[in-house]
Amino acid sequence: MKNLVVIVGSLIVAFGFNFFLVPYGILSSGISGLAILIGLVTPFDIGLMNLLLNLPLLILGYIKLGRTITINTLFA
C-alpha cells in the first residue's frame, strides 16, 4: 500500500511538472526549478538537466544516509 501511495504521488508531481510548470515557464523551487531555468535558456533537455543536477545529491545521500534510503529515493 505504501508503494502505491508513493507511485501515485510521483505521478501527480510529474504531471504538474510536465503540464503546468514547464510549458508556462514557471520556476519551482530547488533543483527542479534550476533545471527548468537551464532548460529555458539553453538547448538542454529539462528532464536530463534534472537528472544530472540530482545525481550529486543522490550520491551524497548514499554516502551519508545509506543504501536503503537511496533505493527508496530511486523508487520514488
C-alpha positions, -999 to 999 in steps of 0.1 A, spaced: 0 0 0 29 24 9 45 18 -25 12 26 -43 9 59 -25 45 68 -35 38 59 -71 6 79 -72 23 109 -56 52 107 -80 28 106 -110 9 137 -97 42 156 -93 53 145 -128 20 156 -143 22 190 -127 58 194 -138 52 185 -174 18 200 -180 20 232 -159 54 243 -149 75 236 -180 51 247 -207 44 280 -190 80 286 -179 70 287 -142 100 280 -120 96 258 -90 120 259 -61 151 237 -57 168 215 -82 137 212 -105 134 250 -108 171 253 -116 167 225 -143 137 244 -158 157 276 -158 187 260 -175 163 243 -200 146 275 -209 178 295 -216 198 267 -232 190 239 -257 194 212 -230 165 189 -222 149 198 -188 145 162 -178 181 154 -184 192 185 -166 170 175 -136 187 141 -136 222 155 -139 217 181 -111 202 155 -88 229 129 -93 255 145 -69 227 148 -42 218 111 -47 255 101 -43 259 123 -12 227 107 2 241 72 -4 273 81 14 256 99 43 222 81 47 229 46 34 217 21 8 181 16 19 172 53 18 189 57 -16 169 28 -30 137 42 -17 145 76 -32 152 60 -66 119 41 -64 101 74 -58 
